Amino acid sequence: MDIDEIGTDNLELCYLDEIIIEGQSVSGKKFRPSDWVDRLCGVLANFEQHKVFYSPFLRPMMFKNMQCVAVKRQLEELFPDVFIYLMQFARDNQLVVTDCANFKLKAKAE
């Protein structure tokens, strides 16, 4: 989704109650393996009738060819172990983690 397509004043890339785990390290390097988003979102996903249904607390998203995972803040209260796992994964892999408001500001600046 290009910024021009959605307008700079109404960026709906993410929601204010989400934390974004970006698919790049703090040094700017693209994170591998390429299926890392599916693996993380799969932690709470359900498989029914030959389809994967993601949890409402975790969702994959794309921004300018960068894979990201949006994490609802409510996950920390409801499933603290899963939230800790996700944040530890990001920390261990030196991935950029930011709240939605700051993610939107960064998106506007690009």
C-alpha positions in Angstrom: 0.0 0.0 0.0 1.5 3.3 -1.1 1.2 6.4 1.1 -0.3 8.3 -1.8 -3.0 5.7 -2.2 -4.3 6.1 1.4 -3.5 9.8 2.0 -1.0 11.2 4.5 -3.6 12.5 6.9 -5.5 9.2 7.2 -2.9 6.5 7.5 -4.7 3.3 8.5 -1.6 1.2 8.4 -2.2 0.2 12.0 -4.5 1.0 14.9 -3.5 3.0 18.0 -3.9 0.0 20.2 -1.2 -1.9 18.3 2.5 -2.4 18.6 4.4 -3.0 15.4 7.2 -5.4 15.0 9.0 -4.4 11.8 10.7 -6.8 9.4 14.0 -5.0 9.7 16.7 -4.9 12.4 17.7 -1.7 14.2 20.7 -1.5 11.8 18.2 -1.4 8.8 18.9 -5.0 7.6 15.9 -7.0 6.2 15.0 -9.8 8.6 15.1 -13.4 7.3 13.6 -16.0 7.0 10.9 -14.7 4.7 8.1 -16.6 6.5 8.9 -15.1 10.0 5.5 -13.2 10.0 3.5 -16.3 9.3 5.4 -18.1 12.1 4.8 -15.4 14.7 1.1 -14.9 13.7 0.7 -18.7 13.7 1.3 -18.8 17.4 -2.3 -17.9 18.1 -3.8 -18.9 14.7 -6.6 -21.5 14.2 -6.7 -24.0 11.4 -10.2 -24.9 10.3 -11.7 -26.3 7.1 -8.3 -26.1 5.4 -7.8 -22.4 6.2 -5.7 -20.5 8.6 -7.5 -17.9 10.7 -5.3 -15.4 12.4 -6.1 -14.3 16.0 -7.5 -10.8 16.4 -4.5 -10.1 18.6 -1.8 -10.7 15.9 -1.9 -9.8 12.3 0.5 -9.7 9.4 0.9 -6.4 7.6 3.0 -4.9 4.8 4.5 -1.5 4.5 6.5 -0.6 1.4 7.6 -4.2 0.8 8.5 -4.7 4.5 6.7 -7.4 6.4 5.5 -6.5 9.8 3.4 -8.0 12.6 0.8 -5.9 14.4 0.3 -6.9 18.0 -2.8 -5.7 20.0 -1.8 -4.3 23.3 -4.6 -6.2 25.0 -2.6 -9.4 24.3 -0.2 -8.4 27.2 -3.1 -8.7 29.6 -4.9 -11.7 28.2 -2.0 -13.9 27.1 1.1 -12.5 28.9 3.3 -15.5 28.1 2.6 -15.0 24.3 3.2 -11.3 24.6 6.6 -11.9 26.4 7.5 -14.5 23.7 6.8 -12.0 20.9 8.8 -9.2 22.5 11.7 -11.5 23.4 11.7 -12.7 19.7 11.9 -9.1 18.5 14.6 -8.3 21.1 16.7 -11.4 20.3 16.6 -10.6 16.6 17.2 -6.9 17.1 14.0 -6.0 15.3 12.5 -2.5 15.3 9.5 -2.4 17.7 7.3 0.7 17.8 3.8 1.8 18.7 1.4 2.6 15.9 1.4 6.3 16.4 5.2 6.5 15.9 5.0 4.0 13.0 2.5 6.3 11.3 4.8 9.3 11.9 7.7 7.4 10.3 5.5 6.4 7.4 4.5 10.0 6.7 8.1 11.1 6.8 9.1 8.6 4.1 
